Amino acid sequence: MINKIRRRFILVAMIAVTIVLTVIISGIFLVSKKNLCNYSDMVLESLAENGGRFPENFRGEGAPNKYLGIGLSSETPFETRYFYVKYDADGNCKSFYLDKIATVNTPSEALVYCDKVFQKKSSSGFVDEFRYLVYDTSDGEKLLLFMDCSRHIDTLRTFFRSCLVFSASALAAVFILMLLFSKKAVQPIAKSYEKQRHFITDASHELKTPLTIISANNELIEMDYGENESTRAISKQVERMANMTKNLTVLAKIDERKALEEKKIINVSEITDDVVEPYKNLALTSGKILERHVCSDACIQGDESLIRQMLSLMLDNSVKYGKSYIDVRVSMNNGKFRKGVIIEIENDADKVEQGNLNKYFDRFYRSDDARASGLEGSGIGLSIVREIAELHKGTVAARGEGDKFIVTISFEKSVFAGKNKNNTKPGL
């Protein structure tokens, strides 16, 4: 349990750090990209307002400094690589200016970029690594300006890749630190959990003696004065308390196990048939039908005694609260991506809640209808079922469908498929 808390603590911390780093890197990248667009647009607008050339003694004074980015300066004309194509009012190409660009050498190459711009039908944007601006002059002519942003884009890409590398390194460092210090971080929880477990174990042992004395004295009273309603009530409550303390002790012992003590390949099909058999008569005496549909050779790796106890607790619960039938099913999931053994126990009952009922596996949980039914119970049995399943790397789930209460246990790890996978043995 403590190791599970520790793993979840590390997982949550790593997810939080990953989200923070992703937000920071994404924010910086988006702001940097926006700055590049703003800077390029300012340069192109300055060129467009001066007929495609920088004015003499250009200083770039008063240029806006958006998004913490850079504005224009007196060095801008010397570091800007650009070209433009001018069209007359009839849409015919009029002139070219290619003196300030090295990657576009001929008018035909420039016209290729112009065709791409006309296809975009946007006054500004990017064509490959060129930022463009379509500017309508006062005499009806059209000026297409292109600024080479390859250096800026390469710098932005290099920065982004560097951020990814450093972020990955930071995540690895955080993960190592979390492994080193997470044990100390969850130590208070571990101590509290250990105290709670010891308390349950000690309380269970301490209760055995007074319960034994009460039961013995109650038997003496019955021998001297005969059985009556009071002695029957005492006997009933003593039995209930004895079962509860027994289950609490079992739960505490399961909690303190870090791994299975007797781990071997066990045949769940044979164990289920063996466990179900004694419950058939018990079900019949209470007016219920117990059916089983068990496939052959469904095997898992685990502790046979714990699996038997798990099945017994599930059958106890179904026979106690079932209305007319109990159906026990064991099958194998042989899917492409998920393989495993599935155990399902279904029974009908009155006033079954619909949908997900996993809360029934919480310790001491009993529904209002179960409490009102007058049937004795402590709400620990299904908790033990979950603990045993999780100890075997399995998952448990409960659901309500109409008047059906269905408990499903899936073992999806360490599964060994046997022969006759689809051979099912129905029986009563």
C-alpha positions, 0 to 999 in steps of 0.5 A: 500500500505504501509503495502504491502511494509512493508511486502515485506521488511520483506520478502526480509530481512528474505530471505536474512538472511536465505540464508546467514545463510544457506551458512555459516552453509553449508560451515562450515559443508562441511569444517568440513566433509572434515577435518574429511576425511583428518585427517582419511586418514592421519592416515590410510596412516601412518598405512598402510606405517608401516604394520598396526601399529603405529611406535614407538615414533610416533610424526606426525611431518610434517603432512599437516594441510588441510582446517584449520583442525588438523594434526597428533600428538603424541597423535594420536596412543592413541586416534585412534580406528582401525582394519585391515584385510590382504589378500595375493596375491591370495585374501585369508584372511591372518591375522586380527588385532582387538586389537585396536577396541571394536565394532568389536570383531570377524574375521567374523564381520571384514570380513563383513566390508571387503565384503562391501568395495569390493562391493564399488570398491573404495580404500577409503571411509566410511563403516557405521561409519568406514573410510577405506583404501585399501592399496597394499603392495610391495609384492602383498598383500592387506591391508584393514584398518578401522578407527572408526570415530563414535566420530568425526561423532557424534561431527559433527552431534551435531554441525550441529544440534546446528547450526540449533537450533541457526539459527532458534532462530536467524531467529525468533529474526530477524523477531521480530526485523524486525516487530518492526523496519520495520515501521520506515525503510519504513517511508520515503517511506510512507511519500513520498507516502502520499504526492503523494496521497495528491497531486493527490487528491488536484490537482484533486479538484483544476482542477475541477474549471478551467475546469468548467469555461472553459466549461462554457465559451466555451458554451457561445462562442457557444451560441454567435458565433455558434459551430465550430471545435475549440469549439468542440475540447475544449469541447472534451479536457475538457471532457477528463480532467474531466474524468481523474481528476475523475479517479485520485480521485477514484484511490486516495480514493481506495489507502487510504483504508486499508480495505473494508468499506462495506464488505458483501457477494455479488452475482457477477453473478447478478451484472455482468448481471446487469452491462452488460445490458446497454452496449449491445446497446452501443456495437451494435451502434458501430457495436460490439456484446456483449455476456455473459456467466455467471454462477449462484450464484458466490459469493464473500465477498466485496463491491458491488459498487466497483465491479460494478465500476470495471466491468464498467471500464472493459466493457468501455475499451472493447467496446472502443477498441474492433473490432467486439465482447466482451465476458464477462465470470463469472465462479467458480473454484472448484478445490481441492486446489484452489477455487474462482470466475473468471471474464474474459472479452475478445475482439478482436482488431487490432495489439494485443501484444502477451503473458503477458500484465500485463503492461496495469494495470500500471498507465497512460500506453497506447500502441502506437497503442492505442495512434495512434488510436485517441480514447480518454483515460488516461490509468487509468481505468485498474489501478483502476480495479487492485486496486479494485481487490487487495482490494478484495484479488484478482489478475488481469492478461492480455494476448494477444492471436492472435487478442484477448485481455483477462483480467482475474480477480481471487478472490480466498479468502473469496469465498462462493459457491452458488447453481447450480455451473455449471449452465451457462446462455449465452446471448447476 
